Amino acid sequence: MTNRTSLVALNQYLEQIKNNEQSNQVGNVNLNPQEVKDLNYEVMYSVLMTTCEQFIIKNNGNPIADELKNDILKKFGHLVSKLAG
């Protein structure tokens, strides 16, 4: 499996989880401060993930982008392998 294929598989899996969670949510729910904090972290993580993906795709072949991609895959390679089946 190529690195790009692995990133695509991971992204698809995370999108699926996000979509499932969104479909299970109920509108107008009162959140306690800890839940708001957790939600803020989830949003920040999602923004960071998207920014990293865009950087890697736009700069494919750039040594810095390739190093970032390889570092991400080293850290999450076991998860990507399990997700890819």
C-alpha positions as CSV (number, residue, x, y, z in Angstrom):
1,M,0.0,0.0,0.0
2,T,1.4,3.4,-1.0
3,N,1.7,6.2,1.5
4,R,-0.9,8.3,-0.5
5,T,-3.3,5.3,-0.5
6,S,-2.8,4.9,3.3
7,L,-3.6,8.6,3.9
8,V,-6.7,8.4,1.7
9,A,-7.9,5.3,3.6
10,L,-7.3,6.9,6.9
11,N,-9.1,10.1,5.8
12,Q,-12.1,8.1,4.5
13,Y,-12.3,6.2,7.8
14,L,-12.2,9.4,9.9
15,E,-14.8,11.0,7.6
16,Q,-17.1,7.9,8.1
17,I,-16.7,8.2,11.9
18,K,-17.4,11.9,11.8
19,N,-20.5,11.4,9.6
20,N,-21.8,8.6,11.9
21,E,-21.3,10.8,15.0
22,Q,-23.1,13.7,13.3
23,S,-26.1,11.6,12.4
24,N,-26.4,10.4,16.0
25,Q,-26.4,13.9,17.5
26,V,-29.5,15.6,18.8
27,G,-30.0,19.4,18.2
28,N,-30.2,22.0,20.9
29,V,-28.3,20.0,23.5
30,N,-27.0,21.8,26.6
31,L,-23.3,21.1,27.0
32,N,-21.4,21.3,30.2
33,P,-18.0,23.2,30.2
34,Q,-16.0,20.0,29.9
35,E,-18.0,18.9,26.9
36,V,-17.5,22.3,25.2
37,K,-13.8,22.0,25.9
38,D,-13.7,18.5,24.4
39,L,-15.7,19.6,21.3
40,N,-13.3,22.5,20.8
41,Y,-10.3,20.1,20.8
42,E,-12.1,17.9,18.3
43,V,-12.7,20.9,16.0
44,M,-9.1,22.1,16.4
45,Y,-7.8,18.6,15.6
46,S,-10.0,18.4,12.5
47,V,-8.7,21.7,11.3
48,L,-5.1,20.7,11.9
49,M,-5.7,17.3,10.1
50,T,-7.2,19.0,7.1
51,T,-4.4,21.6,6.9
52,C,-1.8,18.8,7.1
53,E,-3.6,16.9,4.3
54,Q,-3.7,19.9,2.1
55,F,-0.1,20.7,2.6
56,I,1.0,17.1,1.8
57,I,-1.2,17.0,-1.3
58,K,-0.1,20.4,-2.6
59,N,3.5,19.8,-1.9
60,N,3.8,16.2,-3.1
61,G,7.5,15.5,-4.0
62,N,8.7,18.3,-1.7
63,P,11.2,16.8,0.8
64,I,9.6,18.6,3.8
65,A,6.1,17.4,2.8
66,D,7.3,13.9,2.2
67,E,9.0,13.8,5.6
68,L,5.8,15.0,7.3
69,K,3.8,12.4,5.4
70,N,6.3,9.6,6.4
71,D,6.3,10.7,10.0
72,I,2.5,10.6,10.2
73,L,2.4,7.2,8.6
74,K,5.1,5.8,10.9
75,K,3.1,6.9,13.9
76,F,-0.3,5.8,12.5
77,G,0.8,3.0,10.1
78,H,-0.5,0.2,12.3
79,L,-3.9,1.9,12.4
80,V,-3.9,2.5,8.6
81,S,-3.1,-1.2,8.0
82,K,-5.9,-2.3,10.2
83,L,-8.4,0.1,8.6
84,A,-7.3,-1.0,5.1
85,G,-8.0,-4.6,6.0
